[in-house]
Amino acid sequence: MHSPVEQFTIKSLLHLELLGYDVSFSNSALFMILAVLVSVAYLTFAMRNRDMVPGRLQASAEMLYELFPKWCAAMLAMKAVLTSPSFSRCSFFCCLGICLV
């Protein structure tokens, strides 16, 4: 009999060992990589023209890019993080990956 929790089981897809540590590639890692690839493809496709007056797709990409750092900072209650440009890039991909998985 299958349980509803079975879908969340982490299964190793590629067994690897490095210096005695298990660094296997799992289904969780696969979906995180897919989420990053989808978000990079979306941003690349949406921002390809870089118009001064953005179209719908470019506007949605810009809104998402601005939304995630603010959302993460509000959730973490860290207002100083908003000034860090590296946080903007990293948080977008991390949060989008979490949402897609």
C-alpha positions as CSV (number, residue, x, y, z in Angstrom):
1,M,0.0,0.0,0.0
2,H,1.3,3.5,-0.9
3,S,1.2,6.3,1.5
4,P,0.8,10.0,0.6
5,V,4.2,10.8,2.2
6,E,6.0,8.5,-0.2
7,Q,6.2,11.2,-2.9
8,F,8.5,13.2,-0.6
9,T,11.0,10.4,-0.2
10,I,14.5,11.4,-1.3
11,K,15.9,8.7,-3.6
12,S,19.5,8.6,-4.8
13,L,19.8,8.7,-8.6
14,L,23.5,8.7,-8.9
15,H,25.6,7.2,-6.1
16,L,28.9,9.0,-5.6
17,E,31.4,8.9,-2.8
18,L,34.1,11.6,-2.3
19,L,36.8,11.2,0.4
20,G,34.6,8.9,2.4
21,Y,31.5,11.2,2.2
22,D,28.3,10.3,0.4
23,V,27.8,13.1,-2.3
24,S,25.1,11.2,-4.2
25,F,22.9,13.0,-6.7
26,S,19.3,12.7,-5.6
27,N,15.8,13.5,-6.9
28,S,15.8,16.6,-4.7
29,A,19.0,17.9,-6.2
30,L,17.6,17.2,-9.7
31,F,14.5,19.3,-9.1
32,M,16.5,22.1,-7.6
33,I,18.7,22.2,-10.7
34,L,15.6,22.1,-12.9
35,A,14.1,25.0,-11.0
36,V,17.3,27.1,-11.5
37,L,17.4,26.2,-15.2
38,V,13.8,27.2,-15.7
39,S,14.2,30.5,-13.8
40,V,17.4,31.3,-15.8
41,A,15.7,30.5,-19.1
42,Y,12.6,32.6,-18.1
43,L,14.7,35.6,-17.1
44,T,17.0,35.3,-20.2
45,F,14.0,35.0,-22.5
46,A,12.0,37.8,-20.8
47,M,15.0,40.2,-20.7
48,R,16.3,39.6,-24.2
49,N,15.2,42.9,-25.7
50,R,15.8,45.2,-22.8
51,D,13.4,47.9,-23.9
52,M,13.1,51.2,-22.2
53,V,9.3,50.7,-22.1
54,P,9.0,47.0,-21.1
55,G,6.5,44.6,-22.6
56,R,4.4,42.3,-20.4
57,L,7.0,39.5,-20.2
58,Q,9.8,41.9,-19.4
59,A,7.7,43.7,-16.8
60,S,6.7,40.4,-15.1
61,A,10.4,39.3,-15.0
62,E,11.4,42.7,-13.5
63,M,8.6,42.5,-10.9
64,L,9.6,38.9,-9.9
65,Y,13.3,40.0,-9.7
66,E,12.3,42.9,-7.3
67,L,9.7,40.8,-5.4
68,F,11.9,38.0,-4.1
69,P,14.5,40.0,-2.2
70,K,11.9,42.1,-0.5
71,W,9.8,39.0,0.3
72,C,12.8,37.1,1.7
73,A,14.0,40.1,3.8
74,A,10.5,40.6,5.2
75,M,10.3,36.9,6.1
76,L,13.7,36.9,7.7
77,A,13.1,40.4,9.2
78,M,16.5,41.6,7.9
79,K,16.1,45.0,6.4
80,A,19.9,45.6,5.9
81,V,20.0,42.6,3.4
82,L,18.1,44.6,0.8
83,T,21.2,46.7,0.0
84,S,23.3,43.7,-0.9
85,P,23.2,43.1,-4.7
86,S,24.3,39.5,-4.3
87,F,21.3,38.8,-2.2
88,S,19.0,39.9,-5.0
89,R,20.4,37.4,-7.4
90,C,20.8,34.5,-5.0
91,S,17.4,34.9,-3.3
92,F,15.5,35.0,-6.6
93,F,16.8,31.6,-7.7
94,C,16.6,30.1,-4.2
95,C,13.0,31.2,-3.6
96,L,11.9,30.3,-7.1
97,G,13.4,26.9,-6.7
98,I,11.6,26.4,-3.5
99,C,8.3,27.5,-5.0
100,L,8.7,25.2,-8.1
101,V,9.7,22.1,-6.1
